[in-house]
Amino acid sequence: MRLRNVPGAREVMVENEYVFTEPEGMCGTWKEVFGNDNPIHIEIGMGKGTFITTLAGMNPDINYVGIEKYSSVLLRAVEKQDELQLPNLRFIRMDAENINEVFGVDEVDRIYLNFSDPWPKDRHAKRRLTSRQFFARYDKMLKKEGRVEFKTDNRVLFDFSVEEVKEAGWNLVECTYDLHSDERLNEGNVMTEYEKKFSDMGNPICKLIADR
Ligand SMILES: C[S@@+](CC[C@H](N)C(=O)[O-])C[C@H]1O[C@@H](n2cnc3c(N)ncnc32)[C@H](O)[C@@H]1O
């Protein structure tokens, strides 16, 4: 994602009631944050947040937490949430490397990864959100019946991810190389910003779902 520094974005994040900027140590507190026992779905690398904000509006009985590394990107989602005030939506500004300091054992019901950064160099493979190192982190916080859903148009990253699911000892429950042509898997699909951009350019969208 091309990054434009937005002056004041950091300050907005620190003061906004829907954003956590120092989330380390929040393990076990999420029921309290939302004031209910509803399932928790998270999106890691949410960008400007269209996907998670749409889902939160559609599903008031699910709590959503969007995670994004950069304030300048997150700002758009926060401005939208300031208008909508969805009670079931929060954001965290953080690098997901430390995700196990934020969500405790069995605290999360679903993890969405959409158009994650590819980190093309081999020596950076462990930074990919679908690497075995990240699946080990997800294993700790995801409920037994929980799942990871991943979409991308990047075939190299997708092929890597399919291998990593197996390498991590997870099951590949669903796998398509052309989501938008797959009537069953595409039902109810909510497009992300990148998904719209790349499918408009004619790129097929790959999707996998993994569980244990
Ligand atoms: C290519 S964009 C995709 C945005 C959005 N998910 C979509 O599909 O439109 C990837 C986003 O993930 C964020 N990101 C990448 N690695 C991250 C990490 N380790 N922790 C948190 N956010 C991350 C980037 O800052 C960027 O905003």
The ligand as a Tripos MOL2 file, in Angstrom:
@<TRIPOS>MOLECULE
LIG
   27    29     1     0     0
SMALL
NO_CHARGES

@<TRIPOS>ATOM
      1 C1         -2.2000   -4.4450    0.7540 C.3       1 LIG1
      2 S1         -3.0350   -3.7220    2.0810 S.3       1 LIG1
      3 C2         -4.6470   -4.5190    2.0670 C.3       1 LIG1
      4 C3         -5.6860   -3.7150    2.8080 C.3       1 LIG1
      5 C4         -7.0630   -4.3950    2.9480 C.3       1 LIG1
      6 N1         -6.9860   -5.6000    3.7410 N.3       1 LIG1
      7 C5         -7.6850   -4.6880    1.6060 C.2       1 LIG1
      8 O1         -7.7890   -5.8790    1.2550 O.co2     1 LIG1
      9 O2         -8.1100   -3.7450    0.9320 O.co2     1 LIG1
     10 C6         -2.2580   -4.5230    3.4860 C.3       1 LIG1
     11 C7         -2.4370   -3.7440    4.7770 C.3       1 LIG1
     12 O3         -1.9430   -4.5550    5.8480 O.3       1 LIG1
     13 C8         -1.2060   -3.7380    6.7550 C.3       1 LIG1
     14 N2         -0.2490   -4.6250    7.4260 N.ar      1 LIG1
     15 C9          0.7350   -5.3350    6.8260 C.ar      1 LIG1
     16 N3          1.4280   -6.0400    7.7350 N.ar      1 LIG1
     17 C10         0.8590   -5.7850    8.9370 C.ar      1 LIG1
     18 C11         1.1310   -6.2270   10.2530 C.ar      1 LIG1
     19 N4          2.1570   -7.0480   10.5150 N.pl3     1 LIG1
     20 N5          0.3490   -5.7760   11.2510 N.ar      1 LIG1
     21 C12        -0.6690   -4.9120   10.9930 C.ar      1 LIG1
     22 N6         -0.9750   -4.4620    9.7550 N.ar      1 LIG1
     23 C13        -0.2280   -4.8920    8.7420 C.ar      1 LIG1
     24 C14        -0.5590   -2.6990    5.8570 C.3       1 LIG1
     25 O4         -0.1770   -1.5340    6.5580 O.3       1 LIG1
     26 C15        -1.6560   -2.4340    4.8300 C.3       1 LIG1
     27 O5         -2.5280   -1.4020    5.2460 O.3       1 LIG1
@<TRIPOS>BOND
     1     1     2 1
     2     2     3 1
     3     2    10 1
     4     3     4 1
     5     4     5 1
     6     5     6 1
     7     5     7 1
     8     7     8 2
     9     7     9 1
    10    10    11 1
    11    11    12 1
    12    11    26 1
    13    12    13 1
    14    13    14 1
    15    13    24 1
    16    14    15 ar
    17    14    23 ar
    18    15    16 ar
    19    16    17 ar
    20    17    18 ar
    21    17    23 ar
    22    18    19 1
    23    18    20 ar
    24    20    21 ar
    25    21    22 ar
    26    22    23 ar
    27    24    25 1
    28    24    26 1
    29    26    27 1
@<TRIPOS>SUBSTRUCTURE
     1 LIG1         1 GROUP 0 **** ****
